[in-house]
Amino acid sequence: MSNWIRLLRRFVAPKKILTGMLFCIAAFGLQNPLCAKSLSNERKQAVITTGTQSCAINFNDPYGGWISGNSYAVDDLPFNKTGIGNFSITFACVSSVDTDAIRDYTIAKYNEQEKRWEADFSGLSESDRKLLAPVTKWLSVKAVNSSGFGALQDIVTGDPEIRSTSLGFCLLHPPVALCGSAPVVAIPFHNKVGVVPMVLKVIESIEFVDAPVKGNIH
């Protein structure tokens, strides 16, 4: 089984959407400043650290989201409009030349001849490629001072009423790249669009800060 398949199965479990929020409630209580729900339209600052890599960023929080560690989550969305009612994004900072890490999030590889990143299913087995290629949508992403790409992918097994769509992305800002995953952005049986526009709105507002901001995430 490919790394991408394992990654997807780890990301798309719906029960993980609220992990960050439940951790805050259990460990810190709702008044902890790292976990408190923010006001809508707040500009957040963060230093996302993964191993030896750190990405200092800020981004818009138009939904009054919750913060825990390297994750951002939103609840209380209109379920009748989105078909979900909440979403979460977990961030990771990797080297901008770590093609394996970037591919894990985006199913993309760098085309040396064309000098660009492009969708790539060559690392999958033929059976996995036939299964995943038709349900994967590769997209370009433009943020404040970076650009990148992402992949929307539908789950094709299990109860059709609860099969979900996940989003993985990476924004390139050499020498680092900010990658992330939103494990459930839609339940196509109920609503094909889901919260995809909301998640992309947050991602597109991300700005890399060359001088690191203080603290982990605010």
N, C-alpha and C positions, 0 to 999 in steps of 0.2 A: 504494500500500500504506500502511495506517495506521501511525502511530507505535507503537500498541500491538502490531501484528503484528511490526514490526521489533524492538521491545523483547523480545517473547517469543522470537523466533528467536535473539536474542543471548543470552538468559538460559538457554535450555533445553538447550544443547549439553552432553551429559553429560561431555565431556572437560574442561569448565571447573570441575567440582566440586573437583578437587584442585589448582587453580592456585595458591591461596594457600599450601598446604602445600609444593608443589614449589618455589615461590619461596623459602620459608624454608630448605629443605634446600640449595638451590643457592647462595643469597646469604649466608646467615648461619650455617648449621649448626644442628643440633638443640638446642644448648645456649643459643642466643640467647634472652634472657628474653621478647622479643616473639613468639617462635615456639614456645617450649617447650610441650609438652603439660601441661595443668594437672591438678591432682587433682580428682576428682569432687566435685561440690557446692560448688565454689569460687564466691565472688561476685566477678564481674569488674567493673572500672571502665573506662570508655572516654570519649573525646571524639571524636565523629564529625564531621569537618569536610568540607563539600562547598562549594566556592566560598567565599562570604562567610558561610555559615551554619555554626554549630557546635552540636551537641547533646551535652551532658554526661549520661551515663547510667551505670547499673550494671545487671547482670543475673546470674541464676543460670547456672552451668555444671554441670549435673548429669551430663554425659557425658564429662568430661575432654577437652574440645575443644582445637583448635589455633587460634591467633590470628595473623593477618597483616594489618597495615594496618587497613582498615575491614571486614575479613571474619572470620567465625568459622566454623570447620569441625570436623566430628567424623568420625572413622573408627572402625574396629574394632567396628561395630555387628553384632549377630547377623543375618547375611544371610538365614538360613532363616526368620527372623521378619519382617524388614522388606522383603526382596526387593531391597534396595539395598546396605546395609552402610555407608553414609556420607551426609553431607549438608553443605551450606555455606549460610551466610546472608551476603550483602553488604549493608551498611548505607549509607544516605545521609541527610544532614540538609538539609531544604529549608524554605522559609518555609511557615507554616501556611495562608497565603492564596495559595500558588502552586498553583492548581487544576490547571494543566496537568501539573505534575510529579506531583502526587498521583494524577491520573487515569492517568498512564502506568503506575503501579504497581498500581492497584486497580480500574480501569474504573469509577470513581465520580465523581459530580458533586454539587455542593451545591445542594439544592432551596431556593431563597430563600423560597418560599411556605410550605413545611413546616418550614423551618429545620433541615434534616438532610441528611446525605449519603446517596446512594442509587446503586444500580447504574445504569450508563448505557452503552448500546451505540450511541447516536445518532451518535457520531463515526466509526463504521465504515461502509464501503460495505455495500450490501444483501447482497452475496455473502459478505463477511467476517462480517457479523452472523449470517447463516444458518449459517455454518460454526462460529463460536465460541460463540454464545449457548447452544446445547445442552450444551456441554462446559465451561462456566464456572459455578463455584459461588461466589457472593459471600457473605462471612461477616463478622460483627461480631467485634471483638477488644477485650478489656478487659485492660489492664496495671495496674501498681501505682498510678500517679497520672496515667494517660492512657487514652484509649480511641480506637478507630479501626476499621479495616475492612481486609479483604483479599480476594483473588480466587484461587481454585484453578482452574487451567485445564489441560485435557488436550490434548496434541498429537494431531492427527487424521490426519497424513500419515506416510509412511515405514513401515518394518517394524513390524507390530503388536506383536511381541515386545519391542521396545525403545522404543516410544512412552512418553513420560514425562508426568508432571504437575508443573507449576510452581506456586509460591506467591509472590504479591506482596502487600505490606501497607504501611500507614501508620498511625502512632500520632500523634494530634494533641496537642500541648502548646504552645499559642500563647505566643510568636510563631513557634515552629518546629514541624516535624513530622519524626518519624523514620520514614523509609521503608526498605524492604528487599526483597530478592528471594532466594528459595531456588530455584535453577533446576531441581532434580530432587528432588521429595519422594515420588515413587512411580513405579513401573513397573506400571501397572494390569494388564498381562497376567499378571504374577507375583503382585502384591499390591496391591490397590486402596488400602489404607490407608497402606502404606509407612511413612515417618517423619513423617507429618503431625502426629500427637499430640506427638512429640518436639520438632519445630520450634515448634509453638504453645506448648509448655511454656516454651521459652526466651523467646519473644516476650512472653508474658503475665507473665514475671518482670521485665521491663524497668521501671526506675524513672528518671525524669528527675531530675537533680540540679541545683538552681538555682545552687549555687556550683560552678563547673567543677572537675573533678578534675585532678590534675597528669598531664602526659604525654598520649600519644595513646591507647593502649589497653594494658591490663594483664591 
